[in-house]
Amino acid sequence: MNGKRVLAWLFAVAAVYDGLLGAAFLVACGRLFEWYAVTPPNHPGYVQFSAALLLVFAVMFAAIARQPVRNRGLIPYGILLKVSYCAVVFYRGRILGVAVKSYLPNYREFYEARQFTPADAAFS
């Protein structure tokens, strides 16, 4: 499989994933929170905005998947969106390390510990 085909396949998978997730949360967010027994946010706009963004990302990923060369300017944005919950340390063009989000804030407006499990607890 050549590089263009692999790239197109990866972005097609990202398009489908983000599209399905965005549509599900846009249409049935209340049912999803209820089904997974998760307390929903205090305003549905928080979920609807995120769902709309996922749909926009899905369109962008689909455009890249269809024509990777023509839409190569979008590829860095797509990669940045997928690693946005990670910290990557670069030095002289080399990646020295990657750290995924593991400490969940649980104060004032942050309620992530209510909905997610920290990485260290998930693997212990």
Secondary structure, 3 states (H helix, E strand, C coil): CCHHHHHHHHHHHHHHHHHHHHHHHHHHHHHHHHHCCCCCCCCHHHHHHHHHHHHHHHHHHHHHHHCCCCCHHHHHHHHHHHCCCEEEEEECCEEEEEEECCCCCCCCCCCHHHHCCCHHHHCC
